[in-house]
Amino acid sequence: MTAPRTHTLDLDPERVTNDLAALVLTVVELLRQLMERQAVRRFDEGTLSAEQEDRLGTALMLLDERMDELCAQHGLRRSDLNLDLGPLGPLLADPGP
């Protein structure tokens, strides 16, 4: 008879905080990529005015820069945010450096 397996839970506050930050940033990066794809589709379809294109482009650029800042603040790279979904492949299209 084998001894029952004991499961340990790592509750180091710093690690929990970093893991939570990585999870939140992964969701934000996924949403950012989806918004970017939607913007490109709308650019290609010509459904945006020149002013809307400028505003959307600026907003996406600022969001991209902010993602870099947040990743750096938590010691992460964009590639750290990607999740392997097994047979479905990676979660993020191109997680970047």
N, C-alpha and C positions, 0 to 999 in steps of 0.2 A: 504494500500500500504506500502510495506516495504522500508526502506531506502536503497539506493545503498550500496553495500559492498565496503569498501575501503581495498585495499591490501597494506600492508606495506612491504617494502623490507629492510632486515637487511644488511646494507652496512658497518658494522663495519669492518675496514681494517684487523684487526687481525683475526676475524672470517672468513672472505672471504679467507684470506691466508691459514688458517688451513683447511678449507673445500676443497680448491683447492689442497693442499698437500695430503689430504686424498684421493681425487679422483685420482690423479696421482699415488700415492702409490698403490691404488687398481688395476689400470691397470698394473703397474709393477709387482705386486704380481701375478696377473692372468697370465701374460706372463712367469714369473719365474716358476710357477707351470706347465704350458704347456711345457716349455723347460725341466723341470725335468722329466715329464712323457715320453717325446720323448727320453730322454737320457736313462731312464730305459728300454724302449722298445728296443732301440739299443743295450744296454748291454745284454738283454735277447736273442736277435737275434744273438749276436756275430759278429756284423758288424763293431765293432770298434777295432782298435789295442790297445795293452796295453798302449801305450803312449797317444793315444786319450782318453782312459778311464781315465787315470790319469789327463790329462789336463781338461777334461770335469768335472770330479768330483771336482777338485780344483776350477774351475770357478763357479760351482753351490754352493759350500760351501762359497766362498767369497761373492757371490751375496746374499746368505741367511743371512750372517753376516751383510752385508751392509743394507739390508732391516730392520734388527733389529735396527741398528744405526739410520736410517732415521725415523723409527717409533718413537723411543725414543726422537729424536730431535724435533719431532712435537707433542709429548705427546699422541701418539697413540699406541694401541696394534694391533697385526695382526688381532685379532677378530673384531676390529673396521672397518677393511677394507672390510669385507664381506657384500655383498648386498643381501637382500632377494628378489628373483625374483618371489615371489608369488607361483603359481602352479608349476613352474620349480624348485623351491628349492633355496638353497643358490648359489651364484655365485662361491665362492671359495670352493675347495674340503675340505681342512682342514686348516682354517685360523691360527691355532695355538693359543697360549696364548695371 
